[in-house]
């Protein structure tokens, strides 16, 4: 009869003979172990640390009765269960559950030659068998099942989200893209765009003085005018004028235009203005001072007509902005000139009247003539007086010649006195020569003063005209509108 063999576990040494079990009295080693376990329990270790200690003990092949016993035995062997290197070893080896030796009850080897059957030996109380953790294995299995279930749920949820995402992409992106592509490639009415560029220039010379000369010849000098022209061309006023003169609404209400671009016949002004804003695009470049305009229509010829009409409107706008400024500058100078001219005419009329009244055209000449006659008579008188003195110096003067010379001297003195009376006193109720000369001279001086004012006002008006011409703005067309030979819109690929 074969004797059964009992193998010892790796965790407990095999004894050659069965040792009798001790009673209820604990050995000193067991008491010391319990004391150490109580001390470890008081350390307040967490559940995670205790589980880690059990796994390290299993890795080293230690038979432990509890997690605290695992900590005790590891420390007894000089192993720190909470050291980082030990934890990393557990991770590398899969937690030590697979490679750890099985902790089975110790069995005694039965020798083949002996006929005595040996019973399982007793186990040292300090080396008790580890308790089988069936519940822990079940928890791990349940956890694995839960993880697999969660993974399947995540996969289903991810698949559902991807499906919904695909539906959303198809509904909100793919379908609108297909519809837009179909519209732009097959339905949209082609539009022809005419481009032009112009700028506002000022006639002021480059040598303008003052701070304004710093910006003369640059776009800053006419920036305000360019922005005003841009605003006018983009306004409802320009749209209404273009509609009245060139039929803007009629152009975009044609039945051959697709419904999305067609303007209804009974469209309101707001709807027409929206179409106008889409078809007439304006931009301003402040660095160059250029106003760029793009006008689109259903035909190249009509887009050219609209573009040229808007350029004409811009020129009229520029002229209107500067016309009032020029008129204001010229109004004052023109008014002053007209007043001076009227005063000069009145002064000339007064001079003519005075000259006709006194019967004297040139008072200076008249006075000069009288003074010349008086001087001549005075010279004759001096000669006669000398002659008379010569006659009287004769011891026996000729009395007849003396009397004749004396009478002639008296006549000369009488003539001189008469002439002087004409100068200082009037004759027969007439004004004196001095008074008439003063009247004529006053009228002449008044006329000369009025004439000087006329000359000054004329020079002022000429200066105002030159200054007004400097304020003139010109619309210079840098890029003339040229009708395109191919449709500009729609840009099917870009718009799609």
Protein Blocks (a to p, Z undefined) as FASTA:
>chain_A
ZZddddddfkbccdfbdcddddfbdcfklmmmmmmmmmmmmnopafklmmmmmmmmmmno
pacfbfklmmmmmmmnopafkbfklmmmmmmnnnommmpccdddddddddfkbcbdcddd
dddfklccddddfklmmmmmmmmmmmmmmmmmmmmmmmmmmmmmmmmmmmmmmmmmmmmm
mmmmmmmccddddddddddddfbdfkbgcjklmmgoiaklmmmmmmmmmmmmmpmklmmm
mmmmnommlmmmcfkbcfklpccfkbcfklmmmmmmmmmccdddfknopacdddddfbfk
lmmmmmmmmmmmmmmmmmmmmmmmmmmmmmmmmmmmmmmmmmmmmmmmmmmmmmmmnopa
blmlmmmmmmmmmmmmmmmmmmmmmmmmmmmmpmbacfklmmmmmmmmmmmmmmmmmmmm
mmmpceehiacfklmmmmmmmmmmmmmmmmmmmmmmmmmmmmmmmmmmmmpccdddfbdc
dddfbdfbdcfklmZZ
